[in-house]
Amino acid sequence: MKEEQLEQRVNKIIGVLPMAGYGKRIQPIGFSKELYPIPYKGKHKAIADFSIESMLSAGAEEIKIVANTDKYDLMKYLSQKKFFFSIYPYNSRSLPESCLYPLPSIDDMDIVLFGLPDTMFLPLNAYSLILETLKENSFDIVLGLFRVDEPYKFDSVKFDDSTSIVTNVLVKQKPALSEYIWGLWAANRNGLVALKNEIDSQSVKNQSEKLLGQGFDSIAQKGHVKIGARILSDSYYDIGNMTAISGIADIVNQFYK
């Protein structure tokens, strides 16, 4: 019986989505940005559903939502979904702190999938692919990479082509390290603890908030845990500002022909 119980809890897959921010750059749209409607196959779906469905298809047994509970429209929408989720009430100070907030509930053998709920990407099985890379190469963290036209607007990533090991991550600066940016990621608990230590040690004197990319870069340079990369596609879109939203129709047509 003990052996069966141990086997059941090995590599439990959990999704984490930070939804604590208010999306001030795209207001006043009048609702939570995670619910922005995207035309898809003759219907509409909330943009957050792209990440949620990809996580579930990769085997996630639970989605942990880190959110301000006064986002009532989001709470109501999630309550109608047919998957197991838990809400972690949190007034966000930064993206990495939101992502790592559920860490005490993560067991040693769990694998966690992280995404940004205001993004769209291809392939739809992206999380399955980065899970594959995490397991096959014994990485502690794997960054899902996308090739974009303006990588300096995101966190660009430099990695070894032969080993897929990440060597540097540069946060929103010119010149970019490469054409590739990270858009989603997966980690085991060892990787998450290392990342939390790096985030906790960051000084915010010269920046507005703590930075996830900076944490990845510190880990890559120290080499005490293994951080790898998996190239996914050229299709990644973030609706973080009004300019991006204005071009959403063209992007959807390109993504989901």
C-alpha positions as CSV (number, residue, x, y, z in Angstrom):
1,M,0.0,0.0,0.0
2,K,2.8,2.4,0.9
3,E,4.5,1.7,-2.5
4,E,1.2,2.5,-4.3
5,Q,0.8,5.8,-2.4
6,L,4.4,6.8,-3.2
7,E,3.9,6.1,-6.9
8,Q,0.7,8.2,-6.9
9,R,2.4,11.3,-5.6
10,V,5.5,11.1,-7.8
11,N,5.6,13.9,-10.4
12,K,2.2,15.3,-9.7
13,I,1.7,18.1,-12.2
14,I,0.4,21.4,-11.0
15,G,-0.3,24.6,-13.0
16,V,0.3,28.1,-11.6
17,L,-1.2,31.2,-13.1
18,P,-0.5,34.7,-11.7
19,M,-3.7,36.8,-12.0
20,A,-3.1,39.3,-9.2
21,G,-2.4,42.3,-11.4
22,Y,-5.1,44.7,-12.6
23,G,-3.8,45.3,-16.2
24,K,-3.6,49.0,-15.7
25,R,-1.9,49.5,-19.1
26,I,-5.0,48.3,-20.9
27,Q,-7.7,49.9,-18.8
28,P,-10.4,51.1,-19.0
29,I,-11.6,47.9,-20.7
30,G,-13.9,47.4,-17.8
31,F,-13.1,43.8,-16.8
32,S,-10.1,41.6,-15.8
33,K,-7.6,41.4,-18.6
34,E,-7.5,37.5,-18.2
35,L,-11.0,37.4,-19.6
36,Y,-10.3,39.4,-22.7
37,P,-12.4,37.6,-25.4
38,I,-10.4,36.0,-28.3
39,P,-12.2,34.9,-31.4
40,Y,-11.5,31.2,-31.9
41,K,-13.1,28.7,-34.3
42,G,-16.2,30.7,-34.7
43,K,-16.7,31.4,-31.0
44,H,-14.9,33.4,-28.3
45,K,-12.8,32.3,-25.4
46,A,-11.1,34.1,-22.6
47,I,-7.4,34.6,-23.3
48,A,-6.5,32.8,-20.0
49,D,-8.2,29.7,-21.3
50,F,-5.3,29.1,-23.8
51,S,-2.8,28.6,-20.9
52,I,-5.3,26.7,-18.8
53,E,-6.2,24.2,-21.5
54,S,-2.6,23.7,-22.5
55,M,-1.7,23.0,-18.8
56,L,-4.6,20.5,-18.5
57,S,-3.7,18.7,-21.7
58,A,-0.1,18.3,-20.3
59,G,-1.6,16.4,-17.3
60,A,-2.0,19.2,-14.7
61,E,-4.2,17.8,-11.9
62,E,-4.8,21.2,-10.4
63,I,-4.4,24.9,-11.4
64,K,-3.4,27.2,-8.6
65,I,-4.6,30.8,-9.3
66,V,-2.9,33.6,-7.6
67,A,-5.3,36.5,-7.7
68,N,-6.8,39.5,-6.1
69,T,-10.2,38.3,-4.8
70,D,-11.8,41.6,-5.6
71,K,-11.6,40.7,-9.3
72,Y,-15.1,39.5,-9.0
73,D,-15.7,38.8,-12.7
74,L,-12.6,36.5,-12.7
75,M,-13.8,34.7,-9.6
76,K,-17.2,34.1,-11.1
77,Y,-15.8,32.9,-14.4
78,L,-13.4,30.5,-12.8
79,S,-16.1,29.1,-10.6
80,Q,-18.0,27.9,-13.7
81,K,-15.0,26.0,-15.1
82,K,-14.9,22.2,-15.0
83,F,-11.4,21.7,-13.6
84,F,-9.9,21.5,-10.1
85,F,-8.4,24.8,-9.1
86,S,-7.6,26.7,-5.9
87,I,-7.4,30.4,-5.4
88,Y,-4.5,32.0,-3.5
89,P,-5.6,35.5,-2.5
90,Y,-2.6,37.9,-3.0
91,N,-2.1,41.6,-3.6
92,S,0.7,41.4,-6.1
93,R,4.0,43.3,-5.7
94,S,5.7,41.6,-8.6
95,L,5.4,38.7,-11.1
96,P,7.9,36.4,-9.4
97,E,6.4,36.9,-6.0
98,S,3.0,36.0,-7.4
99,C,4.4,32.9,-9.2
100,L,6.2,31.7,-6.1
101,Y,3.4,32.5,-3.6
102,P,2.0,28.9,-3.7
103,L,5.5,27.3,-3.1
104,P,4.7,26.1,0.5
105,S,2.0,23.9,-1.0
106,I,4.3,22.2,-3.5
107,D,5.6,18.8,-2.6
108,D,9.1,17.5,-3.3
109,M,8.1,15.3,-6.1
110,D,5.7,17.8,-7.9
111,I,6.4,19.4,-11.2
112,V,4.9,22.9,-11.7
113,L,3.9,24.6,-14.9
114,F,3.9,28.4,-15.1
115,G,2.3,30.7,-17.6
116,L,1.1,34.2,-18.2
117,P,-2.7,34.4,-18.5
118,D,-2.7,37.3,-20.9
119,T,-0.8,35.5,-23.7
120,M,-1.5,33.3,-26.7
121,F,1.0,30.8,-28.1
122,L,1.6,27.9,-30.4
123,P,1.8,24.9,-30.3
124,L,-1.2,24.2,-28.1
125,N,0.8,21.3,-26.5
126,A,3.6,23.7,-25.4
127,Y,3.5,22.5,-21.8
128,S,3.7,18.9,-22.8
129,L,6.9,19.7,-24.7
130,I,8.7,21.5,-21.9
131,L,7.7,18.8,-19.5
132,E,9.3,16.3,-21.9
133,T,12.5,18.3,-21.9
134,L,12.5,18.7,-18.1
135,K,12.2,15.0,-17.5
136,E,14.5,13.7,-20.3
137,N,17.4,16.0,-19.4
138,S,17.0,16.1,-15.6
139,F,16.6,19.9,-15.6
140,D,15.3,21.7,-12.6
141,I,13.8,24.5,-14.7
142,V,12.9,24.6,-18.4
143,L,12.1,27.8,-20.2
144,G,9.7,27.5,-23.2
145,L,11.2,29.7,-25.9
146,F,9.6,31.7,-28.8
147,R,11.3,33.5,-31.6
148,V,10.0,37.0,-31.9
149,D,10.8,40.1,-34.1
150,E,11.6,42.4,-31.1
151,P,13.1,40.2,-28.4
152,Y,14.5,43.3,-26.5
153,K,10.9,44.1,-25.5
154,F,10.8,40.8,-23.5
155,D,13.4,38.7,-21.7
156,S,15.8,37.4,-24.3
157,V,17.6,34.0,-23.7
158,K,21.0,32.7,-24.6
159,F,21.5,28.9,-24.6
160,D,23.8,26.2,-25.7
161,D,22.4,24.6,-29.0
162,S,24.0,21.2,-28.2
163,T,22.9,20.8,-24.6
164,S,19.9,23.2,-24.4
165,I,21.4,24.6,-21.2
166,V,20.5,28.3,-20.6
167,T,23.6,30.5,-20.0
168,N,22.1,34.0,-19.8
169,V,18.7,35.8,-19.6
170,L,18.6,39.5,-20.3
171,V,15.5,41.5,-19.1
172,K,14.1,43.9,-21.7
173,Q,17.3,45.5,-23.0
174,K,19.0,46.2,-26.3
175,P,20.8,44.4,-27.8
176,A,19.0,41.2,-27.1
177,L,20.9,38.1,-26.4
178,S,19.2,36.2,-29.2
179,E,15.9,36.1,-31.2
180,Y,14.4,34.0,-28.5
181,I,12.4,34.9,-25.4
182,W,10.9,32.8,-22.7
183,G,7.1,32.8,-22.6
184,L,6.3,30.0,-20.2
185,W,8.2,27.6,-18.0
186,A,8.2,24.5,-15.8
187,A,10.2,23.6,-12.7
188,N,10.6,21.0,-10.0
189,R,10.7,22.0,-6.3
190,N,14.5,22.2,-6.3
191,G,14.4,24.7,-9.1
192,L,11.6,26.7,-7.4
193,V,13.5,26.9,-4.1
194,A,16.6,28.1,-5.9
195,L,14.6,30.7,-7.8
196,K,12.9,32.0,-4.7
197,N,16.3,32.4,-3.0
198,E,17.5,34.5,-6.0
199,I,14.3,36.6,-6.1
200,D,14.5,37.2,-2.3
201,S,18.0,38.5,-2.7
202,Q,17.2,41.0,-5.4
203,S,17.4,44.6,-4.5
204,V,14.7,46.9,-5.9
205,K,16.5,50.2,-5.3
206,N,17.2,50.7,-9.0
207,Q,14.1,49.1,-10.4
208,S,10.4,49.2,-9.8
209,E,9.9,45.6,-8.9
210,K,11.6,42.2,-8.6
211,L,12.2,40.5,-12.0
212,L,11.7,36.9,-12.9
213,G,14.2,37.0,-15.8
214,Q,16.8,38.3,-13.4
215,G,16.2,35.3,-11.2
216,F,16.6,32.9,-14.2
217,D,19.8,34.7,-15.2
218,S,21.4,34.4,-11.7
219,I,20.6,30.7,-11.6
220,A,22.0,30.2,-15.1
221,Q,25.3,31.9,-14.2
222,K,25.8,30.2,-10.9
223,G,25.0,26.7,-12.3
224,H,23.9,25.2,-8.9
225,V,20.7,24.0,-10.5
226,K,20.1,23.0,-14.1
227,I,18.1,25.4,-16.2
228,G,17.3,24.4,-19.8
229,A,15.5,25.6,-22.8
230,R,13.0,24.2,-25.3
231,I,12.3,26.0,-28.6
232,L,8.5,26.0,-29.2
233,S,7.6,28.2,-32.1
234,D,7.5,31.7,-33.7
235,S,4.0,32.2,-32.4
236,Y,3.7,34.2,-29.2
237,Y,1.5,37.2,-28.4
238,D,1.1,39.3,-25.2
239,I,-1.9,41.6,-24.9
240,G,-0.2,43.7,-22.2
241,N,-1.0,47.1,-23.8
242,M,-3.5,48.8,-26.0
243,T,-1.3,48.7,-29.1
244,A,-1.2,44.9,-28.8
245,I,-5.0,44.7,-28.3
246,S,-5.6,46.8,-31.4
247,G,-3.8,44.2,-33.5
248,I,-5.4,41.1,-31.9
249,A,-7.7,40.2,-34.9
250,D,-4.8,39.9,-37.3
251,I,-2.8,37.9,-34.9
252,V,-5.6,35.5,-34.2
253,N,-6.0,34.9,-38.0
254,Q,-2.3,34.1,-38.2
255,F,-2.3,31.8,-35.2
256,Y,-5.5,29.7,-35.8
257,K,-6.0,29.4,-39.5
